[in-house]
Amino acid sequence: MMHTRLGLICTAMLVMTCLFVPCATARAAVSSSGDVDPFDPTSWTLLTSAFIGKTGEGSVTVDSSETIQTIQSDYGYLGYEAAAEGTVTISGEGSSWTNRRELRVGWNGEGTLNIADEAIVSNTEGTLGRYSGSTGEVTLSGAGSTWTNSGILYIGRSGNGILTITGGAVSNSSGRIGSGAGSQGLVTLDNASSTWASNGNLYVGDYGEGTLAITGGSVENDDAYIGHYVGSNGTVTVDGADSTWTSDGNLNVGYYGPGSLAIVNSGSVESNEGRIAYYSGSTSEVSVVGTGSTWIISGALSVGPLGNATLDLARGGNVTAASAAVNGSSLITIDIGAGSLLSIGGGAGTITNDGTIRMYAGATPAAGEIFTPIQAGGWTGGGVYQAVGGVWNDTNREFVVSEVAAGTSGTMFSIDLAEIQRVRVNDSATGWAVAASFLATDASTALELTATAISDTVLDDLEAMLVNEIVLSGWQFDFETGYIPGDPAYVSFDLGEGLDVDELTLWQHDGSVWNECAAGGLTCSGAYVGLAVSNFGAYAVTGVAPTPTIPGDTNGDNYVDETDAATLGAHWGQAGGRTEGDFNNDGFINAADAAILAANWSPSPIPESIASTGASVPEPGTIAMLAYGLMVGLIRRRRVG
């Protein structure tokens, strides 16, 4: 009996010890489950063809918890048959998988490979998504993780391939994203420590569809092709100060197929030569947008050698090259006023323009300012230089910003395009304002314009389509003389500071219905959101309503004016919230709210330091009577904002 009690006590003490003292967790460093052939990865050799998910679902894990763990094989297959799914995870310092020959992630089925925390995978050729209908996905994470391909790396060979690098290094002889016809490939780098190095060429859209997104990290290769062959489509984005792409050879944006390159938010691209839309039939574009965004070309820049190319420099984007040439069907656009610059040979090189170079001045630059957006020593070719919103001095190679003619919503006014190329129109009922810039003419040309804030059924139709958004500004443009559809122009909506184009929606009215437009053409500059247009009609911008912080301000524009009074009047006697006119938060719009509006009346912006202190409801009397009188004048106005 004593021994039994002693055993029970010891057992209890052992249990208590395990409860309160950390115990080592048993974990298999190399494990497999499901459909794995051969089943035990520790038995594989460099002569083994390893199948993870041969006909069904299988997985293998290699984790160096305390000791170095390695596996090896001849060929590696993840997701071999069409219905198969294979997953391999290699993680931890010292963990590795060595393939003597090829590694195939998603052969006919679905394959997933995870390389994490300083783990190592190596092989000759690498394939993600081999056959049509297959999907191969590889994720590399953690600084020190590496995937070495001594041969070609296919991301979407005939199927779909996805490579995500959030830390670590991938290398290969050459890289092909969207290699085969009908394939889709996507590569994303999203960490400053992420690298992808191709000792040979890089193809983004070889015969299929390819996408490369660099939002942190670096890519390096020899020659690069975005949209390589007919039937392909390639897209590359280099976004952010930690994002770089270096082509030691030539960078071709659109070779036979269409290609697109966007360098934004201080992203950086370097190449030997730069070619946009290289062959006939290719229509391609490059945009360099934002201060610090650069494309540095040590050799020649060719904008549409044979194809149709567009190069867009906006909001401080810079392109430098030793020389530059623009063909007859191609276009360079430069946004004036924010430091956008095309520099040729440091100001000493030659630019040959046989196409069109168009420069825009929106609403932000001051009248009379002078800019030199192109720096070159030699100017040749028979192409044109167009000034929109100013005048181009062909002798001094300078852009002189136009004065601004003021107009009123719904009222026609006229300007001479040889003298003035910018207008601004205000609408007192809504508080909206819009600016437009037009092409300068050599001879006197009268432009007769009527810009009207959209209202009535046209506005109703758009508001009915919105979910969790409001109309921030919308305008109908009508011309009597001076504007020919197809002529370049620039429209700027005054929406206030702090806007993000990613949170806005652009709409165009075709005369009967509203159609959502691609907002990629929108750019923010100060208080303005602008876009280049070649046809007018009606445009509108919608977005999430700003949160008002000033008593009496319904729309968050830092004004307490007729717009807010009209909003309050439209909801008089109703239940509502702050944006409808309930400033004392009692759930109803009435005289007390009108008194608050009158007490804070200001047709100019109210400083946040003053506005944030708030305002109490005045005693009934003079201010309330003023508010009532104001409401009587505006109560019948229809809310348009």
N, C-alpha and C positions, 0 to 999 in steps of 0.2 A: 504493500500500500504506500509506504514511504517513497519507494522508487517511482511509483506511478505519479504521486503528487509532485515529486521533484521534476519528472519529465514534463508534466503539465506546466509547472512554473517556468521551466527553461523555454518551453515552446512559446508561452505567453511573452516572456522577455524578448525572444527573437522577433516575434510579431511586432512588439512595441518598438524595438530597435529599427525595424524596417520602416515603421511609420514615421519615426522622427529623425532618422539618419539617412541622408541620401544614399541610394543604392545604385550601382551601375546598371544601366538598362541593356539588356541583351538585344543586340541588333545584328542581323546577318549582313556582313559587309558585301557579299555578292549573293543575290537571290534572283529567282525566276518564278513565274507563275503563268498558268494557262498554256497557251499554244506556243511553246518554245522548242525548237529542234536544232541541235541536241538540247535536252532540257537543262543540263548542268553547265553554265557558262565557264566554270572553272576547268572543265574538261576540254574546252575548245583550244585548237592550235592554229597556227598560221596556214594550215591546210583545210580548215573547217569552213564550210559554207553555213553560216548561222542564220536561222530564220526566226524572227520574233514576230508572231502573228503570221503563220504560214497560210492557214485556211480559216482560222478563227481569231480569237483575241489572246494576245500574250504580252508579257512585260518582263523586263530585266532591269535590275537595279544594282549599281556598283557604287558603294559609299565607303570611303576610307575613314571610318570612325576613329580608329587608333593606329592602324597599320596600313601601309600602301597596298592598294588592291588594283589588280590589272586583269583584263581579259583580252583575248586576241582571236582573230579569225582571218579567213581568206577573203570571202565576200560577206557582207552584212546586209540582210534584207529585213526591213520593217514594213509590215503590211504587204505580203507577197501576192496573195490572190485578191480578187475584186472585193470580196466580203470580209477580208481580214483586217485586223487592227493590231499594230505593233507599237509598243512604247519602250524606250530605253532611257534611263536616267543615270548619268555618270556625274557624281558630285564629290567634292572634297579634294583637298590637296593630295596629290599622289595617285588619285583614281584615274584610270586610263583605259581606253579601248583602242587597240591597234589593229587595223585591217591591212592585210598585205596587199589587197587590191581594192575593189570598189566598195563604197558604202551607199546603199540605195534605200532612201527613206520615202516610203510610199511608192511601191513598184506597180501593183495594180490596185491596191487598197489604200488604207490610211496608215501613215507612219509618223511617229512623233519621237524626236530625240531632244533631250534636255542635257545641257552641259553646264555645270554650275560650280562655283566656289573653287576655282583653280584646277578643275579637272581637265583632262587632255583627251582628245579624240584625233586619230590620224588615219588617213587612207590615201589611195591614189585619186581616182575620180569620185566626185560626190554628186548624187542626184536626188533632188526633191521633186516628187511627182513625175514618175517616169512615163506612164501611159495615160491615155485619155480616161478621165474619170477618177484618177488617183489623186491623193493629196499627201504631200510631204511637208512636215513642219519641223524646223530646228530652232531651238532657243538657246542662246548663249548668254550667261549672266555671271556677274562677279569678275572683278579685275583679276587677271591671271588665268582665267579660263581660256583654252585655245582649241581651235579646230583647224587642223592642217590638212589641206588637200594638195597633194603634189601634182595633180592633174587638173582638169577642168571641173568647175563647180556649176551645175545646172540648177537653177531655182525655177521649177516649172519647165520640164523638158517637153512633154506632150500633155501633162496634167497640170495640177496646181501646186506651186511651191511657195513656202513662206519661211523666210529667215529673219529672226529677230535677235538683235545684239544689244543687250542692255549692260554691257561690260564684258571685256575680254577681246580676243583677237581671232579673226578668221583670215585664212590665207589660201590662195589657189594659183594655178598657172594662168587661167583666165576665168572670167565670170560671165554667165549668160542668164539673164533674168527674162523669163518668157521666151524660152528658146525655140520651141516648135510651134507650128501653125496651130492655133486654137488653145495654146497654153496660156496660163496666167502666172506671173511671178511677182512676189512682193518682198522687198528687203527693207527693213527698218533698223536704223541705229538711233538709240535714244539714251546715250550716256556719254559724258565727256571722255571716259576711258575706253569706249568702244572703237575698234579699228577693223577695217576690212582692206586687205592688200591683195591686189591681183598683179602677179609678175608679168602678165600679158595684158590683153585687151579686156575691156568691160563692155558688155552689150545689155542695154536696158530696153527690152523689146527687140529681140533678134528676128524671129519670124512671128512671134506671138505678142502678148501684151505684158509689158514690164513696168514696174514702179519701184523707184528707189527714194526713200524718205530719210533724210539725215536731219534729225532734230537734236543731235548731240553725238559727237564722235567724228572720226575721219575715215575717208575712203581714198585709196590711192591705186592707180593703175597706169598702164601705158596709154594706148589710144582708147577713146570711149565713143560709143555709138548709141544714141537715143533714138529709137525708131529706125532700125537698121535696114530691113528689107521691106519690099512691098507687102502690105497686109499686116505689118507690125504696128505697134503703137507704144511709145515710150514716154514716161513722165518721171522727172526728178525734181525733188524739192530739197533745198539746202537752207535750213531754218534755224537761226540763232547764232550767237557769238561763239559757241563751242562746236559749231558745225563747219567742217571743211571738206572739200573735194579737190584732189590734185590729180590731173592727168598729165603725166610726163610727156605724153605724145599729143595728138590732136583730139580736141573735143568736138564731136559732130552732133549737133542737136537737130535731128531729122536728116537721115542719109537718103534712103529711098522712101521710107515711111514718114509719118508725122512724129515730131518730137516736141517736148515741152520741158523747159528748165526754169524754175523759179528760185531766185536767191533773195531771201527776205530776212529781216530782223537781224542784220549784221552777219549773215552767213557769208562764207568766203569760198570762191572757186578759182583755181589756177590751172592754166593749160598752156601748151606750146602754141598751137593755133586754135582759133575758134571759128567754127563753121555752122551756120544756121541754114537749114533747108538746102542741103548740098546738091541733090540731083533734082531734075525736073519732075514734077508730080508731088514733091514733098512740100507740105505747108506746115511751118514750125514757128515756134516763138520762144523768146527768152525774156524774162522780166527780172530786173534788178531793183528791188524796192526797199527803201529805208536807209537811214544813215548808218554807215558801217558795212552795208551790203556791197560786195565787190566781186568783179570778175576780172582777174589779172591775166592777160594774154601776152606771153613773151614775144610771140610772132605776129602773124597777120590775123585780123578779124574779117571774115567774109560773111556778109549778111545777104543770104540768098545767092550763092554763086550761080545756081541754075533754077532753084526752086523759089517759093514764095515765103519770105521770112519777115518776122517782126521782132525788133529789139526795143524793149520798153525800159526806160530809166525814170524812176519816180521817187519822190520824197527823200532824195539824198543818195540814191543808188549810183555807184561809180563803175565804169568800165574803162580799162586801160589796155592799149595794144600798141604794137610797134607801127602798124599801118592798118587802114580800114578801107573796105570797099562795099558799096551798096548797089545791088543790081536794080534793073528797071522796075520790077514788080514788088520790090521789098521796101520796108519802112523802118525807120528809127524814130521813136518818140522820146522826148525829153521833157520832164516836168520842171518848170522854171521856179526858182525861189527857195528851194530847200537844200540846195547844194548838189543836185544831180549833175553828173559830169561825164562826158566822153573825152578821154585824154588820149591823144595819138602821139606816140613817141615822146612823151613828156612835153608836148607842145611843139615838137620839131618834126614830127612824122607827117606823112601824107594821107589825106582822106580823099577817096575817089567816090563821088556821089553820082551814080547814074539812076538812082531811085528817088526816094523822098525822105527828107529829114524834117520832122515836124516838132515844133517846140510849143508847149502850152504854158500859159500863165493863168492860174485859177484866180480865186478871190483873195488869196492871202498876200501876194507881193504888193508893195506900195507903188502908186503911180509914179512913173518916171525912173524907177530903179533900172539899173543896167546890169545885165548878166552875160557871162561868156561861157555858155554850157558846153561848147566844143573847143578843145584846145588842139590846134594842129599848126604845122608850119607850111604845108603844101595843100592846096585845095584844087582838085581837078574834077572832071566829069561834067555831064550835062544835066544832072538831076536838079531837083528843086528843094529850096529851103522854105518851109512854111512857118509863119508866126501866127499863133492863135492867142489872142489876148494881149497883143503887143505888135511891135514892128521889128523885123530883122534887118539890121544894117549889114549889107553884104560886103561893104568895104572894110569896116572895122570888125566884122564877125561878132556883132553884139546884138543882144535882144533887149529892146527898150519896152518896159511894161506900160501898157495903156492906162489912161485915166478911166474913171468909172462914171457912167451916166446912170442917174437914178430914175426909177420909174415906180408907178403905183399899180398894184394888182388890178387887172381888168381894164386898164387904160392903155391905148396904143401910144407909143412914142417912137421917135426916129433918131438914128445916129448915122453919121457918115463913117463907113468902115475904113476909109483912108485916114481918118483922124482919131476915131475912138473905136476900140474893139472889145470893151467890157461894159456890162450893165449889171445893175442890182435892182431887184424889184421887191417891195415890201407889201405885206397885207396886214392892215391894222386890225381886222376882225379876228384873225387867227394868231397873229404874232409871227407868222412864218416869213421867211425871206429866202430868196434864191438869187444866185449870180450866174451869169453866162458869159463866156468868152468866145469871140468869133475870129474868123480868118481875116487878116489885114488885106486890103486891096491897094493896088498902086494908084488907080484912078478913083475919083470921088464916086462912092456907091452908097445910096440910101438904104438902110435896113430899117424896116418898119415892123415893130414887134409888139405883140400883146401877150403878157404872161399873167395868168389868172390862177389864183389858189383854187384847187379843185373843191367842189362842194356839191350839194344836192344829191341826185341819184348816183352820180359817178362816184362820189365819196361813199355813199351808202353801200354801193356794190362792193367796194374794196373792204370796208369795215366788216361787212357780213362774212368775208372770207378769212378774217383774222382770228387767231386763237392765242390769247395771252399776249397780244401785241396791240399797239395803237399806231395810227398814222402820224408820223413825226413831221412830215412835210410832203406836199404833193402839188404839182403845177402842170397846167395846160399851156402849151406854147403855140402861138399862131403868128404867121408872118404874112404881110401884104407884099413886100418887095425885099430884095437884097439877100435872101437866103435860098440856096438851092439844095434840096435833099441830096445827101451824100457829101456835102461840104463838111469838113471837120469842125467841131465845136467842143466846148467843155462846159458842163453844168455843175454848179456847186450849191449844195443845200446847207443853209446855216442852221445847224442842229445843236450847237453848244459844244463845250469842251468835254473831253474824257470819253469819247465814243470809241467803240471797237467795231470795225467793219464785220467781224465774224458774228456779231450779234444783231446785224441789220439785214433787212430783206429789201431788194430792189424790185420795183414793179413797173410795167409799161402798159398803157392802155392802147389797144389797137383800134379804137373807135367804137367798139361794142363791149369788149370784156377786158378785164385785167389779166395779165400774164406775168408770172414770176420770172425774173431774169436772173442770169448768173451774176452773183454779187462780186465775182472775182475782179471786176473792173473798178469797184469802189475803192477809193483811197481816202484816208483821213488826213487832214492838214489843219491843225488848230481847231477852230470851231466848225470847220467845213468838212462835209463829205462830198467828194466829187467823182465825176466819171466823164470819160470822153464819149461823145455821141456823134453820129453822122446823120441821124434823123431825129426829129423832135416829137411832136404829139404830146402825150401826157406821161409824166414820170412821177413816182411816189416812192418814199422810203418809209418803211415801218420797222418798229422795234419795241422792246419792252419799255413801258413808261418809266421815266425816272422817278425816284421817290422824293416828293417835295419835302423840304425842311424849313421853309420860310412861311410864317403865318400869312395866309391869304394867297399863297402861290399854289395853284392847282396842278400845273404841268411840269414843275421842277426846273423852270428855266431861269430862276433867281429874279424874276420880275413879278410885280403885282400890278397888273394892268388890265386893259379892256378884255384881253383873252380870258383872264381868270374871272372877271366880272360876268362875261358872257356865259362861261361855264356854270357859275353859280346861278345865274338867271335861268338857264335852261333846266336846272334841277330844283328850282324854287318850290318849297313846300313838300319836297319828296324826301324819302329816306336815302341815305347815301354815305359815302366815305370822303376822305380827304380830297381825292382827285375830282369829286363831284361838287365840292364846296363846303363840306362839313369841317370847319376849322377848329371847333371846340370839342369835337369828338363825342357829340351827344346823339349821333345817329340821324339827325335831321338838318336840312338846309333851310335856314330861316334868317330873321333879322339879326340875331346874334352873330351869325357867320358873316353877314354883310357888314356889320360893324367892325369885325376883325379885318376884313378885306380893306375897308376904308381907312382904318387906322394904320395899315402898313402899305398904303398905296405908293408905288414907286415905278415909274416908266423906265428906270435904268436899273442895272443889277444891284442887288442889296448885298453888301459884304457879309460873308458867312460869319465873321466874328460878331457882327451886330445881330444878324438874323437868328443865330443859334441861341441867343438869350431868350427868344420867344416874345410873345406879347399877350397881355391880359385883355380880357373883353372890356371895352370902354363902357362907362356909364351911359345909359340912354340919354340922348341929348343931341348936340350938334353933329357929332360924328355919325350917330345912327341915322339922323335925318339925311346927311350927305350920302350915306350908303344906300338909303332907300331911294333917294333921287337918282343915284347912279343905276340902281337896279331897274327903275322905271324906264330909263333910257335904253337899257340893254336886254330887258326881260324877253323881248320878242325875237332877239337874234338867235339864229340857229347855231348851235355849237358845231364847229368845224374841226376842232383839234382833238 
